[in-house]
Every structure is written in C-alpha cells, then in structure tokens.
C-alpha cells in the first residue's frame, strides 16, 4: 500500500512541476505589462530567494561555508538564472509566451551539445548524431526563417527567437558546469538551489541597472500576482519539486518534464492571452522532442538476449 501511494505522490509533484514551468512563460508575459525584462528577472529571483531561504530556515539547513562552493555557485547562477531569465523576459516582449515555452524544450539538446564540447567522456554516437540533426531541423521549422524574408518587423521577431535559444544554451552550459564544479560537494540539492538563487539575486542587483532595471514600474494586481507565482512557485517551489522527482525517479526520467512544459505553455497562451499558433511551431516542437528522445536512446530498440535454454543460446554454448 505504501509504494502506490508514494508513486502517486511523486506523479502529482511531476505534474505540478510541468504546470509551474510551463505556466512561467505566461506569468513572464503578464509581468511585462508593468515591468521591464530586467525587473522581471530580478523580481523572480528575489522572490524565489526569499522562499528558498525560508525553507532553509524552517528545515534548519546550513548554508555552504567554503569559498570554493560559493565561487562555483556564483558562476553557475549566471548561466542557470541571471542570463536565461533576462533573455526569456526580453524575448517575451516580442514573441508569444507559447513560442518561448516551445524553445525551452530544446534545453536537453543544448546540454548535450555543450557536454560534447566540454566533457571528455562524452562521445558523439550514431543515435546522438541523428537526434541532434533532427532536433536542429525541428528548431529551424519552429523559427520559420523563411517567413522573415521580405516581411517588415520580422527581424525583431526572429532575433527574439535567437534570444530564447541563447537562454537554452545558457542552461546547457550551467548544467555542464554544475557537473564539473559541484562534483563531490557535501551539500544537498535544496541547499545548493537556495544558495544559487540567493547568489543570482545579488548578481542580478548589480546587473539590472545596466540592462533597463531603472525604468518606471506599474504594479497592477495582475502584475503583482504573476510575479509572486513566478518567483515563489515557478522559481522557488519548482526547485524543491524537481529535487524530489529526481530523487524518486532519477534524473533521466525527471528530465522528461521538459516534454510537457511546451504543451502547458502553448495551451495557456492560447486560452488566457488569446495567442495564435502557426502550424510550423507544434510541428517543429514534435521534431525537437523526437530528436531529444533519439539522442537519449529512448527510441532505439533494445537487443534481445536469448534466455537460458533458448535454441540460439544452446547453439552458442555447444560451439
């Protein structure tokens, strides 16, 4: 009886995580009605940091004490928080929230590309090559560069899509840096997440004035509620949910949440904001996800090994 209840609980957390991360692009879009991209970045980090610091206090966890861990987290927080949050917020002013969520699904491909360049133990197999080619073709279909030819204003639209790809590249770099710089650390994942968000908030405070953080703000009920959900739930609570799902199901299975976030993002964008979607965007998203599955070996049929007593196995033994 305990095991089914546990599986159901983890499944609920997995679904909640997909909803939070998928809806985050909607909340970014709404927040931009009264805040600049830099202010959205800084606000979600600060609110997420407050939430996670509260969790640290309630659970009586200790913050890291060595300078090496803090230094590593400072570098990682730039690539996993400050840079991608800024890029997605900047792009959110110009493209639909659903389209941003589709590009977020390319994160596993970005992480694979970075790991192939940086990590010596990573190899480019036939499955990975095929998956990468298919996923990159899917990204091209989503971006639809042919639609920008001869169309006024499409240059900014296309540039915003590159900003989303830049954000996923930052995620890929951040994940690889986490593997290298935090290897062997004694801190648990919640402590790492809280320390990372707090550091990112400090860095964001220094960066925001130079990228538009001093612009006038207009705090409406919708902007305030969106920022509270985006910061405390989408940036704070989501880290805890992701940690628990990884602990229960493993990192590979937990990463499949990336396949659900575009669905949530696109549906919410259409239902709440009245966004429109073009045929090439979901078509390209499907190609991207198929490419990710192939590169991870999920669609490669496993070789069957003859069972003991099977004629083929008997024949091999007799030889």
N, C-alpha and C positions, 0 to 999 in steps of 0.2 A: 504493500500500500504506500510506503514511503517513496519508492522510486517513481511511480507515475505522478505523484503529487509534485515531486521535485522537477521532473521533466516538464510538467505543465507550467510550473512557476518560471523556469528558465525560458520556456517558449513565450510566455507573456512578456518577459523582460526583453526578449529579442524583438517582438512585435513593437513594444513601446520604443525601443531604440530606433527601429526603422521609421516609426512615425515622427519621433523627435528630430532625427537628422533629415528626413525628407521634408518636414514642415519648416525647417530652419530657413530655407530659401524664401518661403512665403513671409516669414517674420522679418527677414532682411529687407524684402521689398517694401513691406508696410512701414518699417522703421525709417526707411529712406525718405518718407514723406515729410519728416520733420528734422532729420539728422543728416549730416554728411557721411560719406563712406568711412572716413577716419573715425568719426564719432560712434558709428555703429560698431566698428572693430573694437574700439576702446571700451565702449559700454558693455558689450557682451563679455569681454574679458574680465572687466571689473566685477560684474555681477556673478560670473562663473567663479571667480576667485573668492568672493565673499562666501558663496555657497560651499565650495570645497574646503575653505578654511574653517567654516563651521563644522563640517563633517570631521575634519582633523581634530577639532577641539572636543566634540562630543565623543568620538571614539578613542580619544587620548593617544593619538598617534604622535610620534616625534618627527619634527622636521629634519631633513638631512643636515649633518653637521660638518661634513668635509667640503673643502673648497672645490675639489675635483668634480664632485657630483653637481654642485651648483653651477660650475662653469659649463659642464656638459649640457645641463638643462637649459641654460641661457641660450646656447647655440641652437638646441633642438626647438625651443619655444618660438624662435624666429621663424623656422620653417614649418612648424606644425600649427602655429597660431597667428602670430602677427602678420606675416606676409600673406598667407592664403585668406585669412579673414578680411584683410584690406582689399585684396584682389576680387574676391567674390562680392564684396559690398560695392566696389567701384563698377563691376560689371552689372550688378543688379539695377543700377540706374538706367541701363541702356537695353537690356535684354530681358525676356520673360523669366520669372523665377523657375518655371518648369524646365526651361532650357539649361539653366545653371545646374539644376539637380541632375540632368542627364550627363553633363560633363563631369560631375562629381563621381559618376560611376566609372570613369577611366582611371581612378586612383590606383587600383591594383596594377594596371599596365604601366603607369608612371613609376611605381615602386619597383617593378620588375626591370624596367629599363635602367634605372639608377643602380640597382643591385648588380646588374650585368657589367656595368662600367666600374663600379667601386669595389665590389666584393670579389676576391679572387676565387672563392669556392663556388661561385655561381657559373653555370655553363649554359650556352645557348643550344638547346636541343631542337630536334625537328619539330616537336609539338609546340615548344615555345616560339619558334620562328613563325610557324603557321598561325599561331594565336595572335602574335604581335602584328603580323601583316593584316590579318582580318580585322583586328581591333582598330588599327590605324586607318584602315579603309572605312570602318564604321564612323570614326571621328570625322573623316572628310565628308561623309554623307550627312552627318548631323550639321556640320558647319555650312554645307552647301555653298562653297565659294563661287560657284557659277552664278548664283543669284545676285552677287555683288557687282557683276560686270555691267557697267553702264547704268547702275541704279544710284540715285543720289541718296546720301546718308547711310548707305550700306557699309561704307568703310569703317565707321564708328561701331556699327553692329558687329562686324567681323573682328575688329580689334578687341571688343569685349569678350568674344568667344575665346580669343587667344589668352585673355586675362584669366579666364576660367581654367584653361589648360595650364597656364603658369601656376595657378593655385594647386592643381593636382600634382604638378611637378614638384612644388614645394613639399607637399605631403610625402611624395616618394622619397625625396632627399631626407626629410625628417624621420621617416620610418627606418631608413638605412642607417642614419646617424644614431638613432636610438639603439639599434642592434650593436653598433660598434662602441659607442661611448658609454652605454649603460650596462654593458656586459659584466656580470659578476657583482652588480650592486646589491646591497643588503636591504634596500628599501622596497616596500610592497608597491603595487601598481597605483593604489589610491594616493599614497604619499607622493609618488612620482607625478601623478596627474595634478594634484593640488599645488605642488611646488612649481610645476611647469606653467600652470595658468597664472599663478601669482607673479612669477618672473615675467611672463608675457605681458601682464598688466603694467608692470614697471617699465618695460621696454616700450610698450605702446604709449605710455605717458610722454616719453621723450620723442617718439616718432610722430605722434598725431599732429602737433602744431605745424610740422613741416609738410604735411600732406592734406591739409584742409581741416584740421581739428578745431580751429578757432572760428569757424563760420557760425552765424547765428543759428539757434535751435528753436524748434517749435514743438513743444511737448503736448501732444493730444492724447486722449485716453487710449486710442488705438496704437499710437507710437509707444507709449509707456508700457502697455500690456505686452506688446510684441517684444520689446527689449527685455522685459522681465522673463518671459518664457524663453527667448533666445539665449539669454545669459545664464539664468539659473538652471533651466531644464536642458536646453539644447547644448550648452557648453559645460554645465556643472554636473547635473544628474546623469547625462548621457555617458560621461566618462565612467561613472560607477556602474551603470548598466552594462556597458561594453566590457568592463573588467570582469563582472560576474559571468557574463555569457562566455567569455574566453576561458575562464576557469572551469566552467562546466562542460563546454563543448569543444574546446580547443580553438586556437587562433584561425585555422583554415576554415572551419565551419562558421565561426563567428563572423568572418570577413564576408560571408555571403549576404550580410545585411546591406552591402553596397548595391546588390541587385534590386533591392526593394525600394531604396530611397528615391530613385527616379520616378517610380510609379506613384509614390506618395506625393512627390513634388509636382509632377505634371497634373495629377488629379486635383490637388488643392489649388494650383494656379488657375486651372480652368473653372473650378467650382466657386472659388472665393473671389478671385481677381478678374474673372472673365477673360483670361488669356486664351489666345488661339494657338493651335499646334499644327504644324505642317507635316505632310506625310513623311518627309525625309528624316524628321527628328526621331520619332519612335522606331523607324526602320534602321537608322544608324545606331540607335541605342541597343537594339537587338543584336546587331552585328558586333558591337563592342562587347556586350556580355558574352556572346558566343566565343569571341576571341579570348576573353579572360578565362572562360571555362576550359578552352582547348589548351591555353598556355599553362594552366594549373593541372593539366592531365585528367580533368574530370570527365571529359567526353571520349577519352581513349579507352577502348575496350581492354579489359584485363585478360592476360593469357591464363587459360585454364590449365591447371596442373592435374594430370591423371591421379585419381585416387588410388590408394593401396589396393592391389588386386585387379586393377584395370588392365585389360589386354596390352595396351601400349606400354604401361609401366612394367608388366611382366616381361615383355619382349626386351625392353632395355636392360633389365636386370639379368636376363639369360645371356645377353651378349657380354 
